[in-house]
Every structure is written in structure tokens, then in C-alpha cells.
């Protein structure tokens, strides 16, 4: 008999665990399920193939699929994004800041430095596909679900003794969304299929068994309403038996045994030919059976998803409840470790669904899905570089989805090109620079508003993701050909751009800001956002120079430039502690204008960077904790999805598992909807209502991994922040820096066993609690870590 998928998954883990007398955690199916259809966008269930997405509402007589595609962008590449007055103004602005004339300098920043929104654009949603099913009788036995093990959304219900079943998945190999409808009654399927009103301007045509929407990604809030990609969406309807005809803008199928829908979308982004590409894609998919499409999809997806399994303990009877009911119990201060484990895997699912190796663009603010709300307000559904896009990819490496990082690397390579022009035009500097936001067109100028626009290290922060990819994979070719050229030229910019502080003699950036926060200007008492040398800039430039120094040594190149970088790094300001015992956010110990602000950008020294830790810098770690406690205990703290996810990671790095768990529960209970999709809360940052943002899902899942495994400074730290609520559990397949794959088992709050596999032969220091041991690992072989060396008993 052919082994089942479950048998395959248990394979190596079961063998290794059983050989040590450990209980093997059961690998269970992971459906997110409900007893009713979605009546709001945030209750719908997402499917995606890295480019093409759908939100499945799961209606009975009226199914709605909200379709999106990642390259549907308004706007166009800008030619006059940089303020022409910037280059001549920067020296004067710096002099004013150094003289303590903050408000005057801020006004010059507003007048002469900010960029132009111009044709910036936004990712935009496309259209609803509506399926009206015709039947008689009362609905019973309804179930709507998303199976994370197979990446298939399902809807099932009965009318009398007839059962209707629907499956929806987005196939990466076939490039289509597939909808399959069946009925237990022969000839029992009759339905009308049509597009709803498009969000975008376009023309709908109906042919023999096919629908087509040809349109333009145009909108007039973030562009002029006349620029954007052209696209086409085609739907082919394939019934089994029955009759099919087209009329009045819809396709009608009568008395079919089953119906398959194939949905393709293409745009002219980067020279594509939408109509021809859709026809080619659908023709290829329609030449295969539904079962073939389904099996290929499951195998392709499973090759990524099933690298990692997680068990955080049992939740008792509540694990059988629908997800919306479980969330209600979590809100009521309950505990649900299985839901936490599901949330971790959901973050991995969304990463796979939204960012594949060949995706044309990385995950935007809303991933590849799009509720139209971010696109329809001041934010835009773009790539925010002051934390959100970084958070979208924090999970990739540790979550064993390294390939999913590729679209982000492509975006950064594009910024390397456009940012070179911005560096010359705006700063008369070498290298490249990008600021707070970017788009599908490679925007690299400052933003167009005070308080956020002048974040000069946004490009550095996103480029450090390439260094992170190398640190996890050890891919020397990637370092040489992709990462190092980008990082080297970012360093060249800052070597040219930074100036000496007139009294302290430090090298500082500026004018810049600490996104998106404000301080009280000492000269006037007014709120001010820009200054010289904010702490987050110091952290990012230090990490950038350190990465380049290590990379150039590894590659054996750029010795002279390396010496310059070492000298510059040594002259950066130290991390400082302010009058309240907090980590200082600015070069000076300013008072905060908004003590409740959601951003804590200076704490990136704690996470995701490794410049502050309880071991290396205990005094600074204590100051970071003071910063956190002061911020979150403000009565009106701006608590939203990404800031709550930050707290999970921050406290994990501080090795406070219970605090990390508390904020993880808060993220799921108060910043995620019934679908477990996270949202930016209405009332924060100008949002009038809750707006989906994927960063809470991905960064929150990264925080769970950080609680269980950390790998910094050449040390593999097992269970560094295990909360008391997860006394027994396991995780298999996490990745660590240095090219290691790690599985960890624990019982009664203590490590039971750990298994490490190295990509290449390596020496490794392993830590558990306060004890460490050094081991030598051969390549590609599982290596058990003896628990006895940590003073723990072997599990029986």
C-alpha cells in the first residue's frame, strides 16, 4: 500500500523521537471552520497562488469570490518624485538642528525635502465572481472551512437529503483558481455565474461557457485615474452533463452532475499580454481533469507547508468548536494552545499563498488580497518600509519557507536601481537610498508628509532582509551576486551622507525621523518629527555596516572599503538610556509628544536586530523593557495588529515567555477577525474602520517561533521563552541561522529532546536555559542533542 501523506509527515520525526522513548505528537488536520457563511470581507477565507488571490465567502444560494491579482497597480514610474530644492537645503537644515532650532528646521524639511506623491498609485482590488445556485428546501448541516494541510477552502450544506459540496483552491502550478461544485443528486446542480460590479473600470463579455473582464487598474486618489496596468480576467465554466448557455451577462448551467470553474488573471505589468496569457493558461488547465489539478496543487503546496509541524498542547473540548466561537472564548481570557499553533501555521499558509519564488511582487500591506479599504484611504495598499513589509517576511526563514523570500529580493534589487538616482538627485551622494514607502514602480524618494516621509533608512531596513536570507541559508552565490552589491552600495551612501556631530563627534544621519513618532521640540515646545541621528537610524546603519564588513571578509573583496566601514561603525553613537530609564528614541533625551504611540522603532535593536540582549547588554535590555512598559500602559495606547505582534517578538527576545504569550493571545483575540486575518484597528493612524493587514499574521507567527527557538551570535537557543501555558509540546522543522533545521520536544515545562540537522558540516553551540554545549555536526544528518548535558532528565 502506498504510504499516506500523514505517514510521510511522521517519518523522520517519529523515528528519531521513538528511538529516544518520546511520545510522538499527533499531526492533525488543521481546518479553520465555521457554521455560517461570511457576511463581511474579514470573515471570508483566503486562497492564493503567490499572485492570484480570492476571498471565499461561502454562501449557499449565492457564493461570492472576491478576486485580486498582485500586479493590478495604479500609477506609473515617477520622474519628478524628489523635491528639486532638497540638495541645496540639507546643509542649512542640519545646521539648524545642531543649533537646537528644531521647529525652524522642521519647517524647512516640510518645504524642501518631502517627496511628491504624483503617480505613486496603489494595489487595487478587481471584482467579485458570483455563483447563484438554484435549489429548493431549507439549509442544514452547513460547514465552511479552510484546510491548511491542503490549501483548499470548502463549503458543504444539505437541502433535504441532497448534499452540495464546493471546493476552491488557487493552483500555483496551473496558474488558476479552481472552483469545483458537486451534488449528491444526479443532475442536481443548476446555477448562474456572473461578475459582480467591478471595482475597476472595465468591460465584461460573455461567450460560450466563458466570462471575461478586460479592464484597467485606474483610480484617482493616489494617481490621476488614467495610469495603471491593463488586465484581463477570464473564467471558463466546464459542466459535467447538463445544459449550458450564455445570456444577459451571465452563464447559466442546468441539471449538471458537477461544475468546474477555471479562473485566470493576467496584466501587462513588465510587458505581459493579458488576453493571450489568460487563454494560454486556461487552455492548459482545461486539458487536465479536476483530480489532476487538485493533486498537483496539493503536492506543490505541501512540499513547502509540511516542512514544519507544531504542537503546543491540548485545548480540551473547545478545539472542536468553530473558530469564531474559540476566538470569543479567548477574548473572555480563556486559553487555547491549539489555536495558537493554528495561528502559527496560518501565518505560514498565508506566506505560501501570497509569496512564491516566481511571484512578480512581494507581499504588500494586504498581501495579495485587497479589501479596497487601504487603497481607498491615505495609506495606499503599498510596501511600507518603516516596519510593515519587513514584518511580512520575518516568518520566512525561521518558518522554513526560504524560497518565499525571493519576490522581496527582487523588489530590493529594483530599489537599488531607482534609489541610486534618488541618492544623486537629493543628496549628491554615492550609492542608493530609499525612504519610507515604495510601490510596484520602484519609488525611492521621501514620503510626502511630515512625521513619516523622511525615514532615510527605510531602504536599509528592507535590504537587511537579504543579509538575513544569507545568514539562514549560507548561500554564497546569493551573497556574492545579489545581497552584497545591494548592501555595499547602501553602505556607500551612508559613508557619503553621514556627518560629524559638532560637539559629540559621532557620525550621525539626518535629517531623518523615528517613524512615525513625534517629540516635543525643546526650543518651542511644539511637536516635531525630524531631527539628527534618531536611534533607529543608528541601529540600522550599524547592522548594515556590520553585514557588509562580514560579507566582504567572507567574499575576500573590497578591503579598502571595508576599512572605511569599520571606521564609520566605530564612530556611530552609542545606544543611550534616558531620564526615565528608557531606551532613548532620539539622539537627545526628548520628551515624547505622543507617549501612547504605536511605533517603537528604536526597539529594533532588540528585535529583529541583535544589538540588545539580556546576556550581552543587560542594562540596555532592562531599558528596552522600561520603554515597552511605559508605552503599553498608557491609557490610550495605540494597540493595533502589527504593534501587538511586535510585543510578542520583543518579549520573546527578553525571554519573558508569559508576557509574549499574553500579547499573542491579545493579538488573536483583539486584532484578528473571525477568519484569523489580522487588522489595523479603526481609529488608529486615520483608519475609519478595521482594515486587513497581513503583517499581524506573519509577524505574530514569527513571534511564536521566536519563543521556541533563537539563533544569534552563533548560539542555538532552545525554548528561550517557553510560556507556562504550553508545558508540553513539540515543533519540528524550524530553521536557524547557519543553515540548521531544528526539532524540539518538551514535557512538563522542560526540554525532552532536540534534533538538529546541518546543511553543511559545522560546529555549533547549543543553549538551554543558562547552560551551553558545543557539538560538531556532519552535513545532512539528524543529530540528537543529549538532554543530560543541560541537567535535565531524559523523557520516558
N, C-alpha and C positions, 0 to 999 in steps of 0.2 A: 504493500500500500504506500502511495506517495505521502511523505510527511506533510502534516498540516502546517499552515503559517505559524500557528501557536507553538507547535513542536520546534520549528526552526528558531523562533524567538528565544525559547528557553535554552536552546543549545549550550553555548559556551558558559553562560551564567549558571545554568543548572549543574553542569558537570563540575565547574570549579567550586560551587557552593556545597554540593553534596559531598564532594571529596573532603570537605572540611567539617562535615557534620552540621551544616547550616540548613535552616528552613529556606526553601526556595520561594520567593514571593510569587504569588499567582499573577500572571499577566492577563488582565481582564479587558474586555471591550470597553471603550470609552465614549459612549454616546452622550451628547447633550440633548435632552429630550423634554418635550412639553405636551400638555394635554389639550392645547388650543392653538389655533393659527396666530401668527403675529399680526397685530393691528398697528404697530409702529415700526419704523425703519430699524431702530435699535433692538427690536425683538426678533428680527429676521436672522437667518443663518447664512454665513458667508461661504462661498466656494470660489476657488480661483486657480489659475494655472501659471501664475507668475506674471501675467499680462492682462488676461481677460477675467473679469470677476462678475459674480452675481450674488445678490441678496435674495434668499428664498423665503417667501412669506408663508407658504404652506396653507393657503386657503383651500376650502373643499370645492365649492362650486366655482370659485374664481381664484386661481393661483396667479401670483404676481412675482415675476423675476425682475429685479432692478439690475440692469446691465451696465457695466462700466468697462473701460479699457484704459491702460495706464498712459498711452500716448495721446489721448484726447486732451490736448492743451491749447488754450487760447494764447494769444500774444505772438511774439516773434523775437528773434535776437535783437538786442538793443545796440544802438550805435552812439548814443549820447547819454549814457547812464551816469557818467561821472560829472560832477559839477566842475566846470572849467576854472572856477576860482579856487579850487581846493589847493593846488600845488603851491600857489603863492601865499596862501593863508596859514598853512600849518605851522610855520616858524613863529608867527605872531601869536597864534593860539597857544602854543606851548609856553611861550614867554609869559603870557597872562596867567596860565595855570600855575607855573612855577612861582609867580609873584603873588599867588593867593587870590587872584581876581577871577573867581570861578564863574560867577554869573555872567560877567562880561565875555569870558572865553566861551561859555556855553552858547551865548547868542551868536557868536561868530561861527561856531560849529553848525548851528541851525542854518545860518545864512549861506555858508560857503562849503560845507563838507558833505552834506547829505546827498544821496543819490536821487535819481529820477525813476519813478515807477514806470512811466512810459508804457511800453508794451509788455510789461512783466508777465501778465497772464496768470492763469491758474489751471490746475487739472479740473475737469468738469465731468459731471455725470452724463449719461447718454439717454436711456429710455427704459420704460417698463415693457416687458413682454407679458401679455395677459392671456391666460388659458381659462376659458369658461367651460366647465364640464357640465354636461346636461344629464341629470338623473332625477329620480323621484324618491321620496321617502325621507325619514328622519336620519340624522347622522348619529353614529355611535362608534365606540372603540377608536376614537381619534388619537393619533400619535404623530408628532412631528419631531424629527431628530437629526442630529449631525454626528455621524460616526467618524471619530478621529482616526481610528485604525485603518479605515478605507477611504477617507475623504469623500464621503457620499452623504448628501442630505436626503432624507426620506420623509414622505408623508403617507400615512395609511389611515383609512377610515372605512366604515361599513354603512351601507344603507340596506336594511333588512338582512338578507343572507349573502349579499354581494359585497365583496371587499375590493376597494380601489387602492392601488399602490402606485406611488410615484417616486422615482429616484432622479437626483440631479447631481452631476459632478462636472468638474472642469478638467478636461484631459490635457495634460502638458504634452504628451507625445503626439496627440492628434490635433492639438491647437484649437479645440472647440469645447463649448459647453454642451453637454448631452443631457437631455431630459427623456426619461422613459416612463410611460404610463401604461398600466395594465389593469385588468378587471378579471375577477374570477368567473364572471358570466361571459360565455362566448358571445361576441358581438356587442358587448356591454359598454363600449366606450364611444361616446359622442361628445364632440367639443368644438368650440370656436377658438381660433388662435389669431391674435392681432397685436400690433404695437399699441401701447397707450400713447398719450400725447408726449412727444419728445421734449426733453429738457432743452435740446439744442435745435437750431434751425435746420430743417432738412425736408426731404421728400420721401414719402413712403410709396412703394409699389408692391403689387401683389400679382404673382404669377401662378403657374400650375404647381401647387404644392410648395410654394416658396414665398417668403416675405423679404423685402429689402428696404433698408433705411439708408439713404445717402444724405450726408449732412456735413456741417462744418462746426468745429469746436470754437464757436464765437460767443463772446459775452462782452458786456460793455462796462463792467465795474472795474476790472483790472486790466483792460485793454480797450481798444477803440471799437470793438464789435465787428471788426472786419478782418481780423487776423487770427489765425489758429490752424490747426491741422484739419485736413479733409478726411472723412472716414466713411466706411460702409459697414453696415451690419446686415448679415444675411441669415435667414432661418429657413431650413429645409424640413418639411414635415413628411415623415415616412410611416404611413399606417400599415398594419398587417390586417388584410382583408378590409371589408367595409368600403365606403364611398368617400371620395374627397373632391371638393370643388372650391373655387375661389370667387368671392363676390363682395362688394361693399367694403373693401379694405381689410377683409379677413379671410382666413382659410377655415372651412368647415369640414370636419370628419364625422361620418356617421357609421355606427354599428361596427366599429373596429374591434379586433381582439387585443391589439396593443398599438401604441403610437410611440415613435421615436422622433425627437426634435434634435437637430444639429444646429448650433448657433456659432457663427464665426464673425469676427470683427477685425478690421484692418484699417490703418490710416496711412497717410503719406509722410509720416514722421521719418526723417532720414531717407527720403526718396522712395517710400513704398508706393505700391499701386493698389489701392484699396479693393476695387471691384475684382480685379484679376486674382488677387491673393485670397479673397474670400471664396471665390469659385473654386480655385485650386484646392483650398483646404477642405471645403465641404465635399467636393467630388471624391477626394481621397478617403475621407471619413465615411461617406455613404457607401463606399465599396466594401466596407467591413461590417460584420454583424455587431449587434449591440453587445453581445457577450464578449466578443474580441476587444471592442473598445473599452469595456469595463475592466477586463482582466489586465490589459496593458496599462491602464490608468492606475489600478491598484498596485501593480508591481513597481511601476515608476515611482509613485509616491511613497510606497512602503520602503523602498531602498534608502530613503532619507529618514522618514519618520521613525522607523523601527530600530534605528541605531541606539535609541535611548529608551529605557523604561524607568518608572519611578513608582515607589510605594511608600507613602508617608503614614501608613496606619489605617485602621478601620474607622468608619464613621457611624457604625451601627445601623439602625433601621432607616435613618434619613438618606442613606446612599441610594435607596430605591425610589426616592421622591423625584418629581420633575425638578429641573434646575431652578426655575423661578421660586418654587417652594423652598428649596435648600438655601437660596440667597436670602429669603425672608427670615429664615431661622438664624442665618449668620448675622443679619442685621440686629437680631434680638440677642446678640452676644453669645450665640452658640459656637460650636467648633465643628469643623468638617474637614479632617485631613485629606479625605479622598477628593473633596472639591478643590483643595489647594494643589494636589497632584494633577488633577484635571486641568486646572488653570495653567500650570507649567506646560503641560503637553499642548494645550490650546495655543499658547504663545508660539510653540514650535510649529504647530499646524498652520497658523496664520503666516509665519515666516516662509514656509514652503509654498503656501498658496499665493503669496504675494511677491516673492523674490526668488526667481530661479536663475541658474547660471547664465542663461541666454535672455533674461528679461531686458527689454530695451531701456528701462528706467528703474531705479531703486524704489523702495517703499516711500511714498510721500506721507504727508501728515495723516492721511486716512488710508495708508497702504495703497492698494489698487481699487478699493471700494470708495464710494463717494456719495454722501447723503445730500450734497448740494449746499449744506449749511456753511461749511468753511469756505467754499468757493463763492458763496453769496454774501460774505461779510469782509471786513477789513483784513482778516488774516491772509487769505488765499489758502488753497489746498496745495501747498508747495513743499519745498525742502527747507525747513527751519534749521539753521546751523548753530543755534545757540543752545541746543540740547536735544531737540525732538528727533531729528534724523539720526543723531548718534544713538539715542535710546532705541530706535527701531532696530539697530544692529548689535546691541550689547549681547543678545542671546546667541547670535550666530555661531561663534567659535566654541564657547563652552557648551552650547547645546548640540554640538556635533553636526552642524549644518554649514560647514565652511564654504561650500560651493555657493551658498545663497548670498555670500558677501560680494560676489562678482559684479552685480549691477552698481553697487556703491563705488567700487573701484573705478568703473567706467565714468561715473559722474565726476569723481575727483580728478581723473585724467583730463576731462573736459574743462574743469576749473583751472587746472594747471595752465591750459592754453589761454583761456579768456582772462584769467587773473594776472597773467604776465602783462597784458595790455593795461589793465587797471593799475598795476604797480607803477608802470611808467607814467601813465597819464596823471594819476592823482598824487603820487608820492615821489616821482622821479627816482624810483628805486629799482634795483635789480630783483630778479626772482618773480614770484607771483603772490597774490593776496586775494582772499575772498572774505566777505563780511558776514552778515547775519542771516541772509536768505539767498537761496538760489532757485533756479527753475529748470525746465527742460531745455532752455536755450542757453544755459551757461552764464547766467547773471552773476557778476562778482563785485559790483560796486556796493557802497554802503546802502543801507536801507533809507527810506525817505521820511523817517520820523525820529525825533529826539527820544532818548530813553532806550532805544533798541538799535537804531540804524548804524551806529559807529562801533560795532563789535568787531574789532580789527583782527581777532584771532579765530573767527569762525571757520575759515579755511584750514587753519592749523588743526583745529579740533577734529574736523571730519577727516582730514588727511591722516591723522594718527590711527584711524581705523585700519589703514593699510599696514602700518607697523604692527598693530595688534594681530592682524591676519598672519603676518610672518612669524610673530612670536609663538603663535599656536601651531603653525604648520612646519616651520623651519624650511620653507620653500626658498632656496637660494636664488633660483631663476626669477621668481616673483619679486624678491627683494632687489635684485640687480636691474631687472628690466622695467618694473612698474613702481614699486614703493620708493626706492631710493631716489630716483630722479625727481619725483614729486616732493619728497621731504627735503632733499638737498636744496631745491630751488625755493622752497618756503623758508628755509634757514637763511639763504642768501638774501631774501627780502628783509628779514628781521635784523640781520647783521648790518644792512644798509639803513634801515628805518629807525632803529632804536637810538636814543640819545642819552647822554650822561645827565643824571640829576645834578643840579648846580651845587648843592650842599652835601648830599649823601654819596655822590659819586657812583651810584648804582646806574646800570643801564636799564632804562625803562621804556615801555611802549607809550603811545599816546599821540594825539587824543584818542581815547577809547572809553568803553564803559563796562560795567559789570551787569550783563543782561538780566533782566530788563529793569534793573533796580535804580533807585534814586537816593541820594544823600542830602543832608542839609548843608548848604554852602556856608562855610564859616564867615565869609565876608558880608553876606546879605541876609542869611537865614532862610533863603529861598531854596526849594528843591532843585537839585542839579544832578545830571546823569553822567556827563562826560568828565574825565579827569586824566591825569597821567598815571600810568602804572597800576591799574586795578589788579587785584590778586589773581583773578582767573587768567589774565594775560601772562602773568609771571609763571603760573603753573604750566600753561600750555607751551610757552616758549622754552621753558626748562625741559619739558618732556620732548619737544621737537628736537632741540639741540642734542639731548642725550641719545635719542634714537639715531640721529644722523652720525653722531660720534661712533656709536656701536656698529652701525651699518657700514660706515666707511672702513672701520677696522676689519670687520668681517670680510668685506669685499677687497680689501687691500688697495684702496684708491683714495684720492683727494687728501693726501697727508697735510698739505699746506692749509686747505680749507678747514680740515679737522682741527688744526691748532687754533685757528681763529674762533671756531665754535667752542672749544674748551675754554678759551679766554673769556668769551662773551658769557658763557654759562656761569663762570666763577664770579662774574660781576653783576648777576641778577640780584634783585632784592631778596632778603630772607622772608620766609613766612612769619607774620607778626601776630602777636596777641594784643587785643585791645583792652580798654579800660574795664569792660565787664567780664573779662576772662575769655572772651570770644575770639575765634579766628577772625582777624581783620579782613574785611572785604575790599578795602581800598588801601592805597599806599599810606594815606593818613587815616587816623582813627576818627573818621567822620561818624556823626550820628545818622541813623537811618531815617529817611523821610517816610518810609512805609515799613515799619517793623514787622508787619504781617505778610510781607511779600512772598510770593510763591517761589521765586528763584533763589537759589543758594549757590551761585556759580563758583564762588571761591572754594566750596567743598569738593570740587572735582579733584582737589589734591588728595582727598580721601578715597573717592571713587568717581570715575573709573581709573584715575591715575593712582600711583602707589607712592606718593611723596609724604603721606601721613599714615602712620600705622601705630597701633598700641605698643608694638615692640620697638620699632626704630625711633619713633618720635612720640613717646607717651605724653609729654606736655602738650604738644600740638594736637594729639588725639583727644585729650581732655578739652582743649579749646574748641575743637570741632563739635564735640558733644554739647558744649555750652551754646554754641551757635544754633544747633538744632533745637535744643530745648527752649531757648528764647524765642525762636521763630514759631514753632508749632504750638506754643502755649499762649500766643496772642489770641485774644477772644474772637477775632475775626480773621484768623489765618486763612490765606487763600489756598485752601485744600482742593487740589484737583488731581486728575489721574496720573500725570507724569511726576508731579511733586510727591505724591504718595508712593509711587514706585521708587523714586529716589530714596525715600526713607528706608525702604526695605533693604536696598543696597548699602546705604550709609551704615545702618545699624549692623548689618552682616559684617562689614569691614571692621566695625568696632567690637565685633564678636559678642554682640548682645542679641542672642537668638530670640529671646522672648519679645524684645522690642521690635525686631524685624518681623516676627510673626504677627504682632499686634497690628502693624501697619499693612501687612499683607492682607489680613482679614479686613481692614478698613478699605483697602483698595478694591477688593472683590465686593464688599457689602455696600460701599458708598460711592464708588467711582466706576462701577461696571453695571451694565443693564442686565436684563434677564438673559440675553444671549451670551453673557460674559464679555461682550465687547466693552472696552473702557471708553470713557467720555470725559471731555473737558466740561466742567460744571458750568451751567448757566449762571451768569452774574460775575464770572471771573474773566479778566482780560477782554472785556467787551462782548462776551457771548451772551446772547439773549436767552438761549435755551441750551440744553445738553447737546454737545456736538461730538460725534465719534472721533476718537484719535487713537491710533493703534499703538502709540508709544507706551501706554499703561500696560497693555497686554505683553509686549515684548520685554520692556524693562522690568516689569513685575516678575515675569518668568525668569529673567536673568538674576533677579534678587534671590529667588528660591535656590538656583544653582549656587549662588554665592554663599548662601547659608550652609551648604553641604560640602563645598569644595572651593578652595582658593589656591592660586598658584602665582606667587610673586617672589622676586628676588631669588629664584632658583629653588624655592621650597614648595613642596606639595603638601597643603594643609588639609587634613581630613576632618570633616564635621566641625569647622571653626565656629559656627553659630547655630548649633542644633537647638531648636526650641524645646521646652519641656512638653509641649503639646504633641510632639512627634517622637515618642520614646522608642518606638520600634519601626524599622522600615529599611528601605534599600533604594539605591539608584544605580543604574547600570549605563555605562557608555558616555559619561560626561568627558569633556576634553579639557586638558590643562596645557598651559604654556610649556613649550619644549617638545611638543609632539607626543603627548601621553594620553591614553584612554583609560579612564578610571571607573571602577565599580566599587561601591561601598555598601556594607551591610552593618546594621546596628540593632541592638536589643537592649531594652530597659535603660535607654539613655546612654549606652556605651558602645563603642566600636566593637563589632564582632569580627569583621574581616574586611579586607580591601584587596583588590586585584588591579594591577597596573600593567598596561601594555605600552611599550615604547615603539614609535615609528622607526627609530634607528637606535643603535647601541648607545647607551647613555648611563651616566652616573646621576643619581637623584637623591636629594634629601627629602625625607617624608616626615611630616609632623602630625602628631595627635595630641591635643591639649598642650602641655608645656614640654613634651618630650619629642626628640627627633632621632632619626636613624638614617644612615646613608646606605644606599643599595646600588648595585650595578645591574643594569637591565640589558639583556640581549635584545636584538630587534625582533619585533613581530611575535613575541612570545608573552603569554599571560604570566605574570609574576605575582604570587600571593605575598602580602605583607604580613609577617607574623605579628599577631596581636600582643604576644607576650613581651615584645620589646618595649611596648608602651605601658607595661604594668597592668594590662587588662587581662581578664581571664578569657580563655578560648570559649566560644559559644558552643553549647551542646545541642 
